[in-house]
Amino acid sequence: MKSKAKWKKGLIGVAAAALLGTSLAGGGGYAYGETAGVGSTSAVAAESAPYDEILQKEAQWIAGLAFESGAIPTYGAPISNYGGKYRVVPYFTNMALLGLLERPEHAQTVRRYADWYFSRLNRTASADVPAGSVFDYIVETDRTTETATGDFDSTDSYASTFLNVLRKYAAVTGDTAYLRAHEADIRLIAQAMLSTQQADGLTWAKPAYRVKYLMDNTEVYKGLVDAEWIASSVFGDATAAAEYRRKAEEVKAGIENGLWSADRQAYAYAKMEDGSLLYPDWNSFYADATAQLFPIWTGLIAPDSERAMQLYRTFNEHHPGWPLLDKGDAFPWALLAYTAAIMGDRTRVDAFLQSVKATYVDRDHPWPWYVMESGVTMLAAAKMKSASPEPRSWTVANLKDGDSLGAMPYTVEGTSQGVDRVELKWTNGQTGQSRTFAGQPDGGGVWRIAVEGLTNGRYAVQMTAKDRFANVVASASAAVDVRVGGGPVIGKAVVASDRDVLRRGESTTLRVTAYGTDGRTPIDLSGADIAYRIDRPDLATVDADGKLTLLGLAEGADRLSVDAFVTLGHDVTMAEPAVVNVSREPVSMADDVLDRMSAWISARQLDDGAIATDAGGTAIVPSVSNVGARGLLLRHETVPNAVRYIDWYTSRWNWGDRYGLYGTMYESRFDPASGRWTSTGGYDSASVNLASFITLLRASFEKTGQFKLPQSNLDLMTGGVGMMRSQDADGLMWKLPDEKTKRLRDNALALRGMTDSVWLFRNRFQAEGPAGYFDSFRESLRAGMQSKLWNEGAGWYYAAINDREEKSAPDWTDKRSAAEQLAPIYAGIVPATGDIAARLYAAFNRSFPDWASGSAVEPGDAAVAYAAALTGDTARASSWLALLLDAAKGGALPMSWTVEDAGYAMLAAELVRQAPSAVTVAVDSPGDGAEPAGRSLAAKGTAAGAERVRVEWRERFGRTMGAETVNVGPNGKWHVQLHGLNRGSAYELTVTAVDRWGYDMPYARKSVSFSVRDTGGKPK
């Protein structure tokens, strides 16, 4: 459904019913007809789509919607979307009637609607209502009582599409007298269409909404083309026709010169009042990607032009599932099928028509099928019905099942008709690796593709012929052997690992050793290609150099298996795998906290992706769950959990809540009696609700590199129907639009969210216009916090201020109130090492000196620990984390513990984990690279600032030889005796400081390598 959501501060937003894009399959093509056998010819014809049936049924459905007044509603029944009433949206009806006119017998229905439209024209202009415009109307269930909404989605597109209807009505019926009878009104409507046109040739959507949409302006162009035709062919007014032609050229120039980007090979889908452009993210279905097709169906660019083909192909590459209604948007989007029909893509049009017939037409048109979908589907069906099928044929001359190729390169060839591209995909049966070779037929339809660089083995060859839209028009398969001689033959290869046990974050080096067919003669692999494979790519990575790193842990995953394909010359050999054991022992105390808290949060994630807030799993408070999800991003194995939560949130968020805010999420409660979750219909703070989610989105993007939402959604969440809806003139945020309290913590978190929004505009979307715009409001909020809430003399922030300018001081005897003073620190709005942070943190510690060393964990202290870690006080943060560990291990977490507490604890632990250590470890003996002679060796060194060290020594590419924890002497020195060393072997010695809780200190570690000389004598 094409619609636009507006907000008070002037930034663009596009509202769609469903917001996450998915793809049906790669490549964007569909099978077309029968497959062709190898060496044979197949004339591939399109299946006959039910064009006439769809045209008949949809014409009857649209005509049956009409009220006695002539108005035609969006849908045939009152629906909840419209408050249980009918709604007439002229733009939707106009588009529907363009389709209805494909059945001229329903022309009277169109004329009666036109009578209604003319009779509802706003004939007196005002600042926001042009003369010649038409409002949306609400119609009561009696189907008679109408009430104007006083608004419209746009003035440019409503007018332009009605002009389209009038021209088509006159052309189909010959009833030009009807248009002449309404000549003055038609001129007024054209005037309304152009009432928002600016100096660059482009029109704003409406006077009160100063955004220049690509979609609207292409429609205006089409409206002006039809206005010219009406003026010339119906009114006989050459002067007016020339003026409309000139205006059309202005709009076209504005689009081509102002919205087209040669670098991006795409149109900006909107131009803001300040001149900034919103360029598309092709992965965002609406409005980014769909808008790119509007220049095609509106006739702005020719369908056979290179640009039209490029835009259409790119759209299908990113959203291949649309013909099967699989695109992440609730509405069918018949405009895509109409565009495909104009392009001549019968395959996709037929697939779409079959999909909507089964899903909507044959099921009595359930919502979200609505009047525009119906009419535009008729346009697509009619266009395809009138088009002639293209002849297609394809042959493969010299490759068949069972062939054996003894030389490379090999040229496969054949003939074709109606084929744009031939692809040959060769998949090695042993390695599973594939290579695709492609080519295009020449002017005579002959195609030739050189196949080269394949290794020996049996291949499954998939051959496909595609049309110019990348649809598969014919395909064939064959099993083919490649047998090319020359070079040494590997009889056996083995993968070995430098280390046999890994903990999270640790790495080992892999190597491959190969032997000849006798199993003994070494083979030089210096020129070989080695491709490692790991059985748990979700938990570990291995790079091209053979460095294996354990990233995450999973239940039951106690070992990793790594094999490799070794390619030498034309031969490929699978190397026997190395097995590396996985240890769940945490690398540090902070890692233990991260592991336990991520598991605690994950245990509260529901099947649909939501994260319950509390220990008992009885509530969902999104602003709390957002922090917990941020914590999940800190552990490799729980990153997918955080992504699932984001998907859950964006599939259920309020796209217009009771305050008119976009992107919020109501709180929910679980009812044990019914077993259902019920929305409360509210939340504690609007700005925090939105800001905490935006902060999560940034963290997710930084972690995964993925951001599924379009820029317009971020616009909405940040702007005047989002966070900024709560922003007062002093820059501060109200708690709720109807609850006039400005709280410290709310504003600190809101400022963090706005900072993250600006960052995303700059770093995700490279959109400096919106970034700069929102940055000014962010700075206004920052200034408001310092001028209205900060008490310089006292060194703290006021806790709140109301609409009477009454300020509430913090209660330093109340721990929660005192902890809220640290929100500016952990929200990152004051420098963590700056003066304000130091004063706030010192004041908190004066009031609660034992917060990190008490006997029990208290909720709320997790955020304090995070603030402590940010300020550099890792000593207190570590002490509190140790207290938390004791509680977690003993099952003594408080019942009021939440996923927000767990999330902040994880954020604190991550900072502690990364903090540089004050302890310095050195190894004096053996020296790095030393070559001692004996089987026993004294290792010694220093560990300044540590009480104990863990000493581990192991044979390289062998087994771990030993480990021992020893005390560090008062002089800072340690020593240990290494036994059982093998002559001629290489070793690694690693010394790690141990903290007072018995955990390793990863950043206080030293490793050296040494080799034991082989003296040739008897072992000692």
Secondary structure, DSSP 8 states (H G I E B T S, - for coil): ----B--TT---B---S------SSTTS--B-S----TT-----------HHHHHHHHHHHHHHH--TTS---SSSS-BGGGTTBEEE-HHHHHHHHHHHTTSGGGHHHHHHHHHHHHHT-B-S--SS--TTB---EEE-TTS--EEE-S--S-SHHHHHHHHHHHHHHHHHH--HHHHHHTHHHHHHHHHHHHTTB-TTS-B-SBTTB--EEHHHHHHHHHHHHHHHHIIIIIS--HHHHHHHHHHHHHHHHHHHHHTEETTTTEE-SEE-TTS-EE---TT-IIIIIGGGGHHHHTTSS-TTSHHHHHHHHHHHHH-TTGGGT-SS-SS--HHHHHHHHHHT-HHHHHHHHHHHHHHTGGGT--TT--HHHHHHHHHHHHHHHHS-----EE---S--TT-EE-SSSEEEEEEEES--EEEEEEEETTT--EEEEEE---TTSEEEEEE----SEEEEEEEEEE-TTS-EEEEEEEEEEE----S---SEEEEEES-SEE-TT-EEEEEEEEE-TTS-SB---TT-EEEEEES-TTTEEE-TT-EEEE----TT--EEEEEEEEEETTEEEEEEEEEEEE----SSHHHHHHHHHHHHHHTTB-TTS-B--BTTS-EE-HHHHHHHHHHHTTSGGGHHHHHHHHHHHHHHSEES-TTS-EEE---EEEETTTTEEEE-S--S-HHHHHHHHHHHHHHHHHHHS---S-HHHHHHHHSTTTGGGGB-TTS-B-SBTTB-EEEHHHHHHHHHHHHHHHHHHHHTS--HHHHHHHHHHHHHHHHHIIIIIEETTTTEE-SEEETT--EE---TTSHHHHHHTTHHHHTTSS-TTSHHHHHHHHHHHHH-TTTTSSSS--TTHHHHHHHHHHHT-HHHHHHHHHHHHHHHHTT---TT-BHHHHHHHHHHHHHHHHS--S-EEEEEES-TTB---SS-EEEEEEEET-SEEEEEEEETTS-EEEEEEEE--TTSEEEEEE----TT-EEEEEEEEE-TTS-EEEEEEEEEEEE----SS---
